[in-house]
């Protein structure tokens, strides 16, 4: 039996999703394993949590250009400089880390796993100070690795793609510490499913193309524009499913839209069948967060990426496009025409699905868990 402590941060749902998938993998391998999944900011003090949360929201959502400048300017190649830069940041956290150290001491984990840079910085700093001794592992939840993912005292890095690992090597991380596993997705994605089965289960049309739009993180008016245009331009029977998630503004913006002459419109809020919908769809339109990209690739579904956050999401989009598994469109006005044209090219869709299959890693969570458990056992 092993005790595993997984830290995430609350900025975006992807880090929590990866953490939960990883926890499920440990329990799947042995139900006796004790796995604790924690928001790092529950243990570092309210002032720090509030400050960082507001800063992230202001930069990434309201000032994306500034966020891009910050993100790219802090991405350095030289290993010792990256270590020093991250440790200087950690030093600012020191007054807030006493509660975190005590929590780790009480939990007594055999290993600590971080799925985001903030917990990595905090835990690495505590290890540097000699406050904790447990091995520290990092699950990089994007396809490219920013310098903020690099920290002292890390036993192993789990990355999405060989190119991600190459960047770590180039920056001085020893090869034996790098594991190309993919980003952990839900174990459900290992279960074989067919589009026909999923369409029957969720009352989707069997004999026409299905488009899924995961719009919860996209500016609502942009989603409205592309859905409205798609309904107008569709000249063959089809169906579009728009998933708003927790985005109430998007739900409200779409309220007066209805099915067009050729295209059926389905509007959904939060759903518990994201995987089923990905399988059922001919193409998925989404932002390029590391987790949703990994989920779509794991099901070999072609994707169209729109509205990536400057920095990590743009880099994720580059990986998808470079692999041939999808396309990125920057102008919302182009998305409807491009999507409908793609549906008229079955061979191109098939080729994109083939490339997605090469990128997808549905076993990622299990592979990561097995490597960590092997290290603990040794």
C-alpha positions as CSV (number, residue, x, y, z in Angstrom):
1,X,0.0,0.0,0.0
2,X,1.3,3.5,-0.9
3,X,0.3,6.9,0.2
4,X,0.2,9.4,-2.6
5,X,-0.3,13.2,-2.3
6,X,-1.3,15.0,-5.5
7,X,-1.3,18.8,-5.6
8,X,-3.1,21.0,-8.2
9,X,-4.0,24.6,-8.4
10,X,-7.5,26.1,-9.2
11,X,-6.5,27.9,-12.3
12,X,-8.6,26.2,-15.0
13,X,-10.3,22.8,-14.7
14,X,-7.6,20.8,-16.5
15,X,-5.1,20.5,-13.5
16,X,-7.9,19.1,-11.3
17,X,-9.1,16.8,-14.0
18,X,-5.5,15.4,-14.5
19,X,-5.1,15.0,-10.7
20,X,-8.4,13.1,-10.4
21,X,-7.5,10.8,-13.4
22,X,-4.2,10.1,-11.8
23,X,-5.7,9.3,-8.4
24,X,-8.2,7.0,-10.1
25,X,-5.3,5.2,-11.8
26,X,-3.5,4.6,-8.5
27,X,-6.7,3.2,-7.0
28,X,-7.3,1.1,-10.1
29,X,-3.9,-0.6,-9.7
30,X,-4.6,-1.3,-6.0
31,X,-7.6,-0.3,-4.1
32,X,-5.5,-0.2,-0.9
33,X,-3.5,2.8,-2.1
34,X,-4.4,6.0,-0.2
35,X,-4.5,9.0,-2.6
36,X,-5.1,12.5,-1.4
37,X,-5.8,15.2,-4.0
38,X,-5.4,18.8,-2.7
39,X,-5.7,22.3,-4.0
40,X,-2.3,23.8,-3.0
41,X,-3.9,27.1,-2.1
42,X,-6.0,25.6,0.6
43,X,-2.7,25.4,2.5
44,X,-0.7,28.5,1.7
45,X,-2.9,31.3,3.2
46,X,-5.8,33.3,1.9
47,X,-3.9,36.5,0.9
48,X,-1.5,34.6,-1.4
49,X,-4.4,32.6,-2.9
50,X,-6.4,35.7,-3.6
51,X,-3.5,37.7,-5.0
52,X,-2.4,35.0,-7.5
53,X,-5.9,34.1,-8.5
54,X,-6.8,37.7,-9.4
55,X,-3.5,38.2,-11.2
56,X,-3.9,35.1,-13.3
57,X,-7.5,36.0,-14.2
58,X,-6.7,39.6,-15.1
59,X,-3.7,38.6,-17.3
60,X,-5.0,35.5,-19.1
61,X,-8.6,36.5,-19.6
62,X,-8.6,40.3,-19.7
63,X,-5.1,41.1,-20.9
64,X,-4.0,38.2,-23.0
65,X,-1.3,40.2,-24.8
66,X,0.4,41.1,-21.5
67,X,0.0,37.4,-20.4
68,X,1.8,36.3,-23.6
69,X,4.6,38.8,-23.0
70,X,5.0,37.6,-19.4
71,X,4.8,33.9,-20.3
72,X,7.3,34.0,-23.1
73,X,9.7,36.4,-21.4
74,X,10.0,34.1,-18.4
75,X,10.6,31.0,-20.5
76,X,14.4,30.6,-20.3
77,X,16.6,27.8,-21.6
78,X,19.5,27.9,-19.1
79,X,18.8,25.4,-16.3
80,X,20.6,27.2,-13.4
81,X,18.9,30.5,-14.3
82,X,15.5,28.7,-14.4
83,X,16.2,27.2,-11.0
84,X,17.3,30.5,-9.5
85,X,14.3,32.4,-11.0
86,X,11.8,29.9,-9.6
87,X,13.5,29.8,-6.2
88,X,13.5,33.6,-6.0
89,X,9.7,33.4,-6.6
90,X,9.5,30.7,-3.9
91,X,11.3,32.8,-1.4
92,X,8.5,35.3,-1.7
93,X,6.1,32.5,-0.7
94,X,8.0,31.6,2.4
95,X,5.8,33.2,5.0
96,X,2.8,31.4,3.5
97,X,4.3,27.9,3.3
98,X,4.3,26.9,7.0
99,X,0.8,25.5,6.8
100,X,1.7,23.5,3.7
101,X,4.7,22.0,5.4
102,X,2.6,21.0,8.4
103,X,-0.1,19.5,6.1
104,X,2.5,17.3,4.3
105,X,4.0,16.2,7.6
106,X,0.5,15.1,8.8
107,X,-0.3,13.3,5.6
108,X,3.0,11.4,5.5
109,X,2.9,10.6,1.8
110,X,5.3,8.2,0.1
111,X,5.4,10.4,-2.9
112,X,4.2,13.9,-3.9
113,X,2.9,14.7,-7.4
114,X,2.3,18.2,-8.8
115,X,0.1,18.9,-11.8
116,X,0.7,22.6,-12.0
117,X,3.6,25.0,-11.6
118,X,2.5,26.8,-8.4
119,X,2.4,23.6,-6.2
120,X,5.6,22.5,-7.9
121,X,7.3,25.8,-6.9
122,X,6.1,25.5,-3.3
123,X,6.9,21.9,-2.7
124,X,10.3,22.1,-4.4
125,X,11.2,25.1,-2.1
126,X,10.2,23.1,1.0
127,X,12.5,20.3,-0.2
128,X,15.3,22.7,-0.8
129,X,14.8,23.9,2.8
130,X,15.0,20.3,4.1
131,X,11.4,20.5,5.5
132,X,10.2,17.4,3.5
133,X,12.0,14.4,2.2
134,X,9.5,12.6,0.0
135,X,10.2,12.1,-3.7
136,X,8.6,14.8,-5.9
137,X,7.2,14.1,-9.3
138,X,5.8,16.5,-11.9
139,X,3.0,15.9,-14.4
140,X,3.3,18.6,-17.2
141,X,-0.2,19.3,-18.3
142,X,0.6,21.1,-21.5
143,X,2.4,19.9,-24.7
144,X,5.3,22.3,-24.4
145,X,7.2,22.8,-21.2
146,X,7.7,26.3,-19.9
147,X,10.7,27.1,-17.7
148,X,8.3,27.4,-14.7
149,X,7.9,23.6,-14.8
150,X,11.6,23.1,-14.0
151,X,12.5,22.9,-10.4
152,X,15.2,21.5,-8.1
153,X,14.7,18.2,-6.2
154,X,12.4,16.7,-8.9
155,X,12.7,12.9,-9.2
156,X,10.7,12.6,-12.4
157,X,9.0,14.6,-15.1
158,X,6.0,13.1,-17.0
159,X,5.4,14.8,-20.4
160,X,2.9,14.6,-23.2
161,X,5.2,14.1,-26.3
162,X,8.8,13.2,-27.2
163,X,9.3,16.8,-28.3
164,X,8.4,18.0,-24.8
165,X,10.9,15.6,-23.4
166,X,13.5,16.9,-25.9
167,X,13.0,20.5,-24.6
168,X,13.6,19.3,-21.1
169,X,16.8,17.5,-22.1
170,X,18.0,20.6,-24.0
171,X,17.4,22.6,-20.8
172,X,19.6,20.3,-18.8
173,X,17.2,17.7,-17.2
174,X,18.8,14.2,-17.3
175,X,17.2,11.8,-19.7
176,X,16.5,9.3,-16.9
177,X,14.2,11.8,-15.2
178,X,12.0,12.3,-18.2
179,X,9.1,9.9,-19.0
180,X,7.0,10.4,-22.2
181,X,3.6,9.1,-21.0
182,X,1.0,11.6,-22.2
183,X,-1.2,13.8,-20.1
184,X,-3.4,11.8,-17.7
185,X,-7.0,11.5,-19.0
186,X,-9.9,9.6,-17.4
187,X,-9.6,5.8,-17.4
188,X,-13.0,5.8,-19.1
189,X,-11.1,6.6,-22.3
190,X,-9.6,3.1,-22.3
191,X,-13.1,1.6,-22.7
192,X,-13.9,0.9,-26.4
193,X,-16.8,2.9,-27.7
194,X,-18.2,3.4,-31.2
195,X,-19.8,6.5,-32.6
196,X,-23.0,4.6,-33.4
197,X,-23.4,3.3,-29.9
198,X,-22.8,6.8,-28.4
199,X,-25.2,8.5,-30.8
200,X,-27.9,6.0,-29.9
201,X,-27.2,6.4,-26.2
202,X,-27.6,10.2,-26.3
203,X,-30.3,10.5,-29.0
204,X,-28.0,12.0,-31.6
205,X,-28.6,11.5,-35.3
206,X,-27.1,8.3,-36.8
207,X,-27.0,9.3,-40.5
208,X,-25.6,12.9,-40.5
209,X,-22.4,14.6,-39.3
210,X,-22.2,15.6,-35.7
211,X,-20.1,18.6,-34.6
212,X,-19.3,19.2,-30.9
213,X,-18.4,22.7,-29.7
214,X,-16.9,22.9,-26.2
215,X,-17.5,26.6,-25.7
216,X,-17.4,27.1,-21.9
217,X,-14.0,28.8,-22.0
218,X,-14.6,30.8,-25.2
219,X,-15.9,34.4,-25.4
220,X,-19.7,33.9,-25.6
221,X,-20.3,36.4,-28.4
222,X,-17.7,34.6,-30.5
223,X,-19.5,31.3,-30.0
224,X,-22.8,32.9,-30.8
225,X,-21.3,34.2,-34.1
226,X,-19.9,30.9,-35.3
227,X,-23.0,28.9,-34.3
228,X,-25.3,31.4,-36.0
229,X,-23.2,31.4,-39.2
230,X,-23.0,27.6,-39.2
231,X,-26.8,27.3,-38.9
232,X,-27.2,29.7,-41.8
233,X,-24.5,28.2,-44.1
234,X,-25.2,24.5,-43.6
235,X,-26.5,23.1,-46.9
236,X,-26.6,19.4,-45.9
237,X,-28.3,17.6,-42.9
238,X,-26.1,17.8,-39.8
239,X,-26.1,18.4,-36.1
240,X,-24.2,20.8,-33.8
241,X,-24.0,20.3,-30.1
242,X,-22.8,23.3,-28.1
243,X,-21.6,22.6,-24.5
244,X,-21.6,25.7,-22.4
245,X,-20.4,24.0,-19.2
246,X,-20.6,26.4,-16.3
247,X,-20.6,29.5,-18.5
248,X,-24.0,31.0,-17.8
249,X,-23.3,34.0,-20.0
250,X,-22.9,31.6,-23.0
251,X,-26.1,29.8,-22.2
252,X,-27.9,33.1,-22.1
253,X,-26.3,34.3,-25.4
254,X,-27.5,31.2,-27.2
255,X,-31.0,31.1,-25.7
256,X,-32.8,32.5,-28.8
257,X,-30.9,30.4,-31.3
258,X,-32.8,27.4,-32.8
259,X,-32.1,24.7,-35.4
260,X,-31.7,25.9,-39.0
261,X,-33.1,24.5,-42.2
262,X,-30.4,21.8,-42.5
263,X,-28.5,21.8,-39.2
264,X,-30.0,20.7,-35.9
265,X,-28.9,22.7,-32.8
266,X,-28.5,21.1,-29.4
267,X,-27.6,23.3,-26.5
268,X,-26.1,21.8,-23.3
269,X,-24.8,23.2,-20.0
270,X,-22.7,20.9,-17.8
271,X,-22.7,17.3,-19.0
272,X,-21.3,14.1,-17.6
273,X,-20.8,12.5,-21.0
274,X,-18.0,14.5,-22.5
275,X,-16.1,11.4,-23.6
276,X,-19.3,9.9,-25.2
277,X,-19.8,13.1,-27.1
278,X,-16.2,13.2,-28.3
279,X,-16.6,9.6,-29.6
280,X,-19.9,10.5,-31.2
281,X,-18.6,13.5,-33.1
282,X,-17.1,13.8,-36.5
283,X,-15.2,16.9,-35.4
284,X,-14.7,18.8,-32.1
285,X,-14.3,22.6,-31.9
286,X,-12.6,23.7,-28.8
287,X,-9.9,25.8,-27.1
288,X,-6.6,24.1,-26.7
289,X,-6.2,23.4,-23.0
290,X,-3.8,20.5,-22.4
291,X,-6.5,18.2,-21.0
292,X,-9.3,18.7,-23.6
293,X,-6.7,18.3,-26.4
294,X,-5.5,15.1,-24.8
295,X,-9.1,13.8,-24.4
296,X,-9.9,14.4,-28.0
297,X,-6.7,12.9,-29.2
298,X,-7.2,9.8,-27.0
299,X,-10.5,9.2,-28.9
300,X,-8.9,9.9,-32.3
301,X,-11.4,12.6,-33.1
302,X,-10.3,15.5,-35.5
303,X,-10.4,18.9,-33.9
304,X,-10.6,22.6,-34.8
305,X,-8.9,24.9,-32.3
306,X,-10.1,28.4,-31.7
307,X,-9.3,31.2,-29.2
308,X,-6.3,29.7,-27.5
309,X,-4.9,31.6,-24.5
310,X,-1.5,33.2,-25.6
311,X,1.3,31.1,-24.3
312,X,0.7,27.5,-23.3
313,X,-2.6,27.0,-25.3
314,X,-1.1,28.5,-28.5
315,X,1.8,26.0,-28.1
316,X,-0.7,23.1,-27.5
317,X,-2.4,24.2,-30.7
318,X,0.9,24.2,-32.6
319,X,1.4,20.5,-31.6
320,X,-2.1,19.5,-32.8
321,X,-1.6,21.3,-36.2
322,X,1.9,20.1,-36.7
323,X,0.8,16.5,-36.1
324,X,-2.0,16.7,-38.6
325,X,-4.6,15.9,-36.1
326,X,-6.5,19.2,-36.4
327,X,-6.4,22.8,-37.5
328,X,-6.3,26.2,-35.8
329,X,-8.5,29.1,-36.9
330,X,-7.9,32.5,-35.5
331,X,-11.0,34.3,-37.1
332,X,-14.4,33.1,-35.8
333,X,-16.0,34.2,-39.1
334,X,-14.0,31.5,-40.9
335,X,-14.8,28.6,-38.5
336,X,-18.3,27.8,-40.0
337,X,-17.2,27.7,-43.6
338,X,-14.0,25.7,-42.7
339,X,-16.0,23.2,-40.5
340,X,-18.6,22.6,-43.2
341,X,-16.0,22.2,-45.8
342,X,-14.1,19.7,-43.7
343,X,-17.2,17.6,-43.3
344,X,-17.3,17.3,-47.1
345,X,-13.8,15.8,-47.1
346,X,-14.1,12.3,-45.5
347,X,-10.6,11.3,-46.6
348,X,-9.1,14.4,-44.9
349,X,-11.1,13.6,-41.7
350,X,-9.9,10.1,-41.8
351,X,-6.3,11.2,-42.2
352,X,-6.7,13.6,-39.2
353,X,-8.2,10.8,-37.1
354,X,-5.2,8.6,-38.0
355,X,-2.8,11.3,-36.9
356,X,-4.8,11.9,-33.7
357,X,-4.4,8.1,-32.9
358,X,-0.7,8.5,-33.1
359,X,-0.7,11.4,-30.6
360,X,-3.4,10.1,-28.3
361,X,-2.3,8.3,-25.0
362,X,-5.4,7.0,-23.2
363,X,-3.1,4.9,-20.9
364,X,-1.2,8.0,-19.6
365,X,-2.6,8.0,-16.0
366,X,-1.9,4.3,-15.5
367,X,1.6,4.6,-17.0
368,X,2.4,7.5,-14.7
369,X,1.1,5.6,-11.6
370,X,3.0,2.5,-12.4
371,X,6.3,4.4,-12.8
372,X,5.8,6.2,-9.5
373,X,4.8,3.0,-7.6
374,X,7.9,1.3,-9.0
375,X,10.1,4.1,-7.7
376,X,8.5,3.8,-4.2
377,X,8.9,0.0,-4.2
378,X,12.6,0.4,-5.1
